[in-house]
């Protein structure tokens, strides 16, 4: 008997990769081939930060003209933790075989654009407040939406924050943005049963992930850094008191 005819809907479509996608593809593979990547996790109670935002978001927007989100808290918490643990903000110079410690904090943050995600850099975050971070992120968001993001906006960076939580991710292992040495992964906030003061209660919890280059960052430093970020998010007052 004759073989049955193939259905007509089994077609394929080929689309040329954009230059941006080709660059992202190349750099991600370079990162895997270069860094000795390892990921550590920490859970974080978002309750106090959520309450702080709920209490002040309207007044914040009225006074500063920009919305108060969660990214500013994580950006500032990361900047302070990077100053506490300088190795996470450092980089290896392969040519000179030296470790370069930076006295400034430039954080790359993912922003949506018509061409896909772009990663502009917030420079000198160690000198920024919540307003400064939110204004800069909003400015980059507007530029990305208008297709006006310049190459110099995305060059550099000593550390990256990736927020998979906006897409519903529960947990993931982000890939380091070369030539940086670490990347923080934020994820979705879910109500989970946790033990507080001996009682089982429902709390808004987020899993945090830190992927780091084990060639330059030891496990102790990575865990200490991530725990510091989590502590600052769980008790936002610590950021104001530099604790």
C-alpha positions, 0 to 999 in steps of 0.5 A: 500500500502507498505511504500516507501523504504528509499533512500540509501543515508540517511546514517550516519558517526560517528567520534570519537572526538579528545582529543583537541575537547573534551577539547575545548568542556568542556572548552567552556561549563565551561566558559558559566557555570562560567562567567556572560558573556556580549558583547559590540560592537564598529565600527572601521574605518580601513582606516588609518591602511590599508593605513599604512600597504599599505605604509610600508608593503614592507619595513617592510618585507625587514627590518624585514623578516616578513610580516606586518599584521593587527593582530599586530596592534590589539594585541598592541592596546589591550595590551595598552588598558589592561594597561589602564583598568586593570580590563579587564586583571584581573581574579577572584580567586574563592578559595580565593575570590580575584581579581588578577590584572596582571602587565603583558599582555599575549595575546592568539591568534588563529592560524590554525593547521591541527587539527583545531584552536589552541590558543598559547600565546604571552607573555609580549606583553606590551614589544613588538613592531609590529615586535616582534608580527609578528615574534611570530605569524609567529613562532607559525603558522609554529609550528602549521602547522608542528604539533609541538605546545606544551602544554606550548605554549597554557597555560596561557594568560590573554586576547584573540583575536579571528579573525572571519573576516578571514572567512568572519564574519560580527559580532559575540559574542565570548566566554571567554577563561577561566579562562580569563575575556574578549575576543576581537572579530575582524570581516570582514572589509566592505565598508559602508556608514558613516557620516564624517564631515557631508558628507556621504562617503564609509569607510572600517569599522569593527565591534569589539566585547568585551565579558567580565565577568560582575562579575569583569568588569563593563560596563563602563570599558568594553566600555572604553576599547573597545573604546580605542582599536578602537581609536588606530586602527583608528589612529595608531599614538596613539600607538606610542605616548602611547595615 
